[in-house]
Amino acid sequence: MLKKIFKILIPFIFIPGLVAAGALLLGDRSYSFVIIAVAVMALLFFAMSFERKQARARTMVIVAVMTTLSVLGRLVFAWIPAFKPITAIVIITAIYMGGESGFLVGVMSAAVSNLFFGQGPWTPLQMLSWGLIGLIAGYLAQPLRRSRVLLVIYGVFAGVLFSFVMDVWTVLWFSEGFSWQLYLASLAAAVPYTIGYVLGNVVFLLVLTRPIGEKLERIKLKYRC
């Protein structure tokens, strides 16, 4: 029972609270502490989802591979603004390996890829955004696997959600507190990027879901992950 409670508190209360506190209280100072703390909480959340250590270890290897793919994908498509496969890979991981795995891939992909793109106080928000996108996809795994239409719809939702969350940082960066007027202006200014996120998600989900999903299914069956 306690484990179930913590599995709700960690992704929906503890990590968002930590990210919010870091953004509001620390600003551009000590963001590395928040990044590390979020990563540790994500690992704890992942570890709590497995009863057998063997299954946890095998799934962790898959998570590491998927994180590597998402980081490499972000690097390869770095020359196209907002058009990246990272969200699609997080979603695919979640619907075939579970929401906890998708959450961890999302969190770690942001932290690792920003070693190349630049770490900053925006990194914890990226970690939270991609993590939650993966976790929610895990909850919707069955319908998303059965219907390409629903998969596309979720890709659109994920692109909009990511943009909306990241614009919170835009507001905090420009002002000392949160302003709804500035937030709405930021959303309007970010429309081209939001469209890029949405298109990237849809294209990469349509291209990558079947081949990667089939391989993940075979791995799960063979190694009982």
HUDA-V463062 format. One record per backbone hydrogen bond with DSSP energy under -1.0 kcal/mol. NH is the residue of the N-H (numbers start at 0). CO is the residue of the C=O. E is the energy in kcal/mol with one decimal. If there is no record, write none. Layout:
nh;co;e
NH;CO;E
NH;CO;E
This chain:
nh;co;e
4;0;-1.9
5;1;-2.3
6;2;-1.9
8;4;-2.5
9;5;-2.7
11;7;-1.6
12;8;-2.3
13;8;-3.2
14;9;-2.6
16;12;-2.3
17;13;-2.4
18;14;-2.7
19;15;-2.7
20;16;-2.6
21;17;-2.4
22;18;-2.4
23;19;-2.7
24;20;-2.7
25;21;-1.2
26;21;-1.3
28;25;-2.0
34;30;-2.3
35;31;-2.4
36;32;-2.5
37;33;-2.7
38;34;-2.2
39;35;-2.5
40;36;-2.3
41;37;-2.4
42;38;-2.2
43;39;-2.2
44;40;-2.6
45;41;-2.3
46;42;-2.7
47;43;-2.0
48;45;-1.4
49;46;-1.3
55;51;-1.9
56;52;-2.5
57;53;-2.3
58;54;-2.4
59;55;-2.1
60;56;-1.5
61;57;-1.5
62;58;-2.6
63;59;-2.3
64;60;-2.1
65;61;-2.7
66;62;-2.4
67;63;-2.1
68;64;-2.3
69;65;-2.2
70;66;-2.3
71;67;-2.7
72;68;-2.5
73;69;-2.0
74;70;-1.9
75;71;-2.8
76;72;-1.9
77;74;-1.4
79;76;-1.7
82;79;-1.1
83;81;-1.1
88;84;-2.4
89;85;-2.0
90;86;-2.4
91;87;-2.7
92;88;-2.3
93;89;-2.0
94;90;-2.4
95;91;-1.4
96;92;-2.8
97;93;-1.6
101;97;-2.2
102;98;-2.7
103;99;-2.2
104;100;-2.5
105;101;-2.3
106;102;-2.4
107;103;-2.8
108;104;-2.4
109;105;-1.6
110;106;-1.8
111;107;-2.9
112;108;-2.4
113;109;-1.6
114;111;-1.7
115;112;-1.5
116;112;-1.9
117;113;-1.7
122;119;-1.9
125;121;-1.9
126;122;-2.7
127;123;-2.4
128;124;-2.7
129;125;-2.6
130;126;-2.0
131;127;-2.7
132;128;-2.2
133;129;-2.0
134;130;-2.4
135;131;-2.8
136;132;-1.8
137;133;-1.8
138;134;-1.5
139;135;-1.4
140;137;-1.3
143;139;-2.2
144;140;-2.1
145;141;-1.7
146;142;-1.9
150;146;-1.7
151;147;-2.4
152;148;-2.4
153;149;-2.6
154;150;-2.1
155;151;-2.2
156;152;-2.6
157;153;-2.9
158;154;-1.9
159;155;-2.2
160;156;-2.9
161;157;-2.5
162;158;-1.9
163;159;-2.7
164;160;-2.6
165;161;-2.4
166;162;-1.7
167;164;-1.2
169;165;-1.3
170;166;-1.8
171;167;-2.1
172;168;-2.4
173;169;-1.7
174;170;-1.8
182;178;-2.4
183;179;-2.6
184;180;-1.8
185;181;-2.3
186;182;-2.4
187;183;-2.0
188;184;-2.3
189;185;-1.7
190;187;-1.2
193;189;-2.7
194;190;-2.6
195;191;-1.8
196;192;-2.7
197;193;-2.5
198;194;-2.8
199;195;-2.5
200;196;-2.6
201;197;-2.5
202;198;-2.7
203;199;-2.5
204;200;-2.3
205;201;-2.3
206;202;-2.0
207;203;-2.8
208;204;-1.8
211;207;-2.2
212;208;-2.3
213;209;-2.4
214;210;-1.4
215;211;-2.4
216;212;-2.4
217;213;-2.0
218;214;-2.2
219;215;-2.6
220;216;-2.2
221;217;-2.5
222;218;-2.8
223;219;-1.4
